[in-house]
Amino acid sequence: MFPLIFPSKTSLDLRSRRFFHQNPLFSFSRAHSSIVMTVECTETRDEQHNEPKSSYFNLPALDVSIAFPQATPASIFPPCTSDYFQFDDLLTPEEQSIRMKVREYMEKEIAPIMVKYWEKAEFPFDVLPKLAALGIAGGSIKGYGCPGHSITASAITMAEIARVDASFSLFFMVHSSSAMKTIALAGSETQKQKYLPSLAQLKTIGSWGLTEPGYGSDASSLKTTATKVIGGWILEGQKRWIGNSTFADVLVIFARNTTTKQINGFLVKKDALGLQANKIENKIGMRMVQNGDILLKKVFVPDEDKLPGINSFGDTNKALASARLMVAWQLIGIPIGVYDMCHRYLQERKQFGVPLAAFQISQQRLVQMLGNIQGMILMGWRLCKLYEKGTMTAGQVSLGKSWISLKARETVALGRELLGGNGILTDFQVAKAFCDLEPIYTGEGTYDINTLVTGREITGISSFRVPALTQQSRL
Ligand SMILES: Cc1cc2nc3c(=O)[nH]c(=O)nc-3n(C[C@H](O)[C@H](O)[C@H](O)COP(=O)(O)OP(=O)(O)OC[C@H]3O[C@@H](n4cnc5c(N)ncnc54)[C@H](O)[C@@H]3O)c2cc1C
């Protein structure tokens, strides 16, 4: 079909008008000052419906190892070459062994399948039993079947997962560092005993719902309500972006108590009446993670599933502080994987008769990436030590998250350039990591919000809220 557009004043003689109007291949419509005549092309229609297609068309894509034999795809993950300042020296033998265990799992189990699931925007449930066998879920939580690792061990676990696949690290982060950690920090003894052991074994999956369609950065103003009734609470409202929520067994949900007007936390089970979670489609990053829009329509939560430790928005910060540190380490892991990929690719791919690694510009980019990574690791490591000492402040971890996200963004962008055309294909890791970095730049407090948290701490002045617009100067 193609449109012919005439000015509305065009005059056709009577015979022509009758011909066009009686022929079913032509149709007319008016647009502004024109008459649009749409002509359906007989040849195209015949071609589309009657001609048998040649076997030359619609062939499936070649396997990338055949299409581009000069470079190994990320399904065979490159060795780690980015540990230039020997970070292992700063780790205990236990932390080093956890690092190697997680690295081996990710390279062996996740690297070969990650592109397929990322492209389909599906989660690979089949890999969970082997992940559970690593005994890493619950990270630094002690008891209740959790490993009781140091916070540094949990951080490098996160980085090693993100190095290979950022989506998988976000799934793990929401489950372990957000949902499980909140239950550990704010749950009753009974709740911890009831929920944590099966979450630690990944027999059940957790989710963590704070943000809403109308309240993202301004999450403390959330509108979901919790109203006290006999024997429990009625939750009413909506949540947006909630990771793992489409399949999670237990969802930590924050809602405003209609009596105290303060934020409370609740454990909502997936089969609760009135609970609905719909997958958010069309994401450009973190595609393997199932982020959901949650509807809570008069959902009843029994008294025993209200978290006793969440009585204000400030209480959510207890969980947010450690989650923010883990997100900073996700942001460290992603560029490490990108650097490792680039390092191998530049040696394998030849142009002008030499490997790309031989060009000065390539080396400059690689070194800039490597320098960024060393800086990010050292800042992340110092934050872990401050957390372990019990002195890490909200401003410090926010500076870590915001600064690391900036450097991580720069690093993956350099990597994307280095790979040329293959830098836009998920098969070579870098494009996938490039896209995955954007959601983390925004999640767990955007770059701006984390900057303002640090700004408030160092100046003593909060600049989150703009003075009412009605008070603008008359000048
Ligand atoms: C992939 C992904 C996963 C997520 N997972 C979860 C989850 O599991 N659970 C959960 O509860 N939430 C989750 N979130 C939500 C996330 O926390 C929010 O997206 C984030 O807090 C930002 O909120 P917003 O998207 O509504 O952006 P907005 O708040 O609308 O911000 C838009 C822009 O305005 C800027 N801005 C806003 N306020 C200010 C200000 N005062 N000063 C200066 N600039 C400002 C922001 O920095 C940003 O650039 C997830 C988000 C993503 C993208």
The ligand as a MOL file (V3000), in Angstrom:
LIG
                    3D

  0  0  0     0  0            999 V3000
M  V30 BEGIN CTAB
M  V30 COUNTS 53 58 0 0 0
M  V30 BEGIN ATOM
M  V30 1 C 15.6730 -2.4610 36.9900 0
M  V30 2 C 15.0970 -1.8440 38.2210 0
M  V30 3 C 14.8680 -2.6330 39.3330 0
M  V30 4 C 14.2580 -2.1020 40.4700 0
M  V30 5 N 13.9640 -2.9280 41.5160 0
M  V30 6 C 13.2770 -2.4370 42.5650 0
M  V30 7 C 12.8620 -3.3140 43.6350 0
M  V30 8 O 13.1590 -4.5210 43.6220 0
M  V30 9 N 12.1460 -2.8000 44.6710 0
M  V30 10 C 11.8210 -1.4730 44.7210 0
M  V30 11 O 11.1810 -1.0610 45.6760 0
M  V30 12 N 12.1850 -0.6150 43.7160 0
M  V30 13 C 12.8960 -1.0630 42.6480 0
M  V30 14 N 13.2740 -0.2060 41.6290 0
M  V30 15 C 12.8550 1.1890 41.6700 0
M  V30 16 C 13.9860 2.1740 41.8480 0
M  V30 17 O 14.3480 2.2280 43.2000 0
M  V30 18 C 13.5300 3.5230 41.2750 0
M  V30 19 O 13.4720 3.3800 39.8550 0
M  V30 20 C 14.4610 4.6440 41.6430 0
M  V30 21 O 14.3920 4.9060 43.0140 0
M  V30 22 C 14.1340 5.9390 40.8600 0
M  V30 23 O 12.7740 6.2210 40.8890 0
M  V30 24 P 11.9950 6.5280 39.5230 0
M  V30 25 O 12.3590 5.4870 38.5370 0
M  V30 26 O 10.5570 6.6730 39.8560 0
M  V30 27 O 12.5970 7.8990 38.9860 0
M  V30 28 P 12.1450 9.3740 39.4480 0
M  V30 29 O 12.0770 9.4570 40.9250 0
M  V30 30 O 10.9330 9.7630 38.6660 0
M  V30 31 O 13.3930 10.2290 38.9550 0
M  V30 32 C 13.5510 10.6680 37.5900 0
M  V30 33 C 14.7750 11.5780 37.5270 0
M  V30 34 O 14.5850 12.7130 38.3870 0
M  V30 35 C 15.6820 12.8360 39.2770 0
M  V30 36 N 15.2170 13.3640 40.5810 0
M  V30 37 C 14.1630 12.9340 41.3230 0
M  V30 38 N 14.0790 13.6450 42.4630 0
M  V30 39 C 15.1150 14.5210 42.4640 0
M  V30 40 C 15.6040 15.5080 43.3740 0
M  V30 41 N 15.0180 15.7450 44.5690 0
M  V30 42 N 16.6880 16.2380 43.0150 0
M  V30 43 C 17.3280 16.0130 41.8500 0
M  V30 44 N 16.9390 15.0870 40.9510 0
M  V30 45 C 15.8460 14.3410 41.2510 0
M  V30 46 C 16.2310 11.4230 39.4270 0
M  V30 47 O 17.5800 11.4280 39.8480 0
M  V30 48 C 16.0470 10.8880 38.0180 0
M  V30 49 O 17.1250 11.2810 37.2020 0
M  V30 50 C 13.9180 -0.7250 40.5050 0
M  V30 51 C 14.1860 0.0720 39.3860 0
M  V30 52 C 14.7720 -0.4560 38.2590 0
M  V30 53 C 15.0040 0.4340 37.0660 0
M  V30 END ATOM
M  V30 BEGIN BOND
M  V30 1 1 1 2
M  V30 2 1 2 3
M  V30 3 2 2 52
M  V30 4 2 3 4
M  V30 5 1 4 5
M  V30 6 1 4 50
M  V30 7 2 5 6
M  V30 8 1 6 7
M  V30 9 1 6 13
M  V30 10 2 7 8
M  V30 11 1 7 9
M  V30 12 1 9 10
M  V30 13 2 10 11
M  V30 14 1 10 12
M  V30 15 2 12 13
M  V30 16 1 13 14
M  V30 17 1 14 15
M  V30 18 1 14 50
M  V30 19 1 15 16
M  V30 20 1 16 17
M  V30 21 1 16 18
M  V30 22 1 18 19
M  V30 23 1 18 20
M  V30 24 1 20 21
M  V30 25 1 20 22
M  V30 26 1 22 23
M  V30 27 1 23 24
M  V30 28 2 24 25
M  V30 29 1 24 26
M  V30 30 1 24 27
M  V30 31 1 27 28
M  V30 32 2 28 29
M  V30 33 1 28 30
M  V30 34 1 28 31
M  V30 35 1 31 32
M  V30 36 1 32 33
M  V30 37 1 33 34
M  V30 38 1 33 48
M  V30 39 1 34 35
M  V30 40 1 35 36
M  V30 41 1 35 46
M  V30 42 1 36 37
M  V30 43 1 36 45
M  V30 44 2 37 38
M  V30 45 1 38 39
M  V30 46 1 39 40
M  V30 47 2 39 45
M  V30 48 1 40 41
M  V30 49 2 40 42
M  V30 50 1 42 43
M  V30 51 2 43 44
M  V30 52 1 44 45
M  V30 53 1 46 47
M  V30 54 1 46 48
M  V30 55 1 48 49
M  V30 56 2 50 51
M  V30 57 1 51 52
M  V30 58 1 52 53
M  V30 END BOND
M  V30 END CTAB
M  END
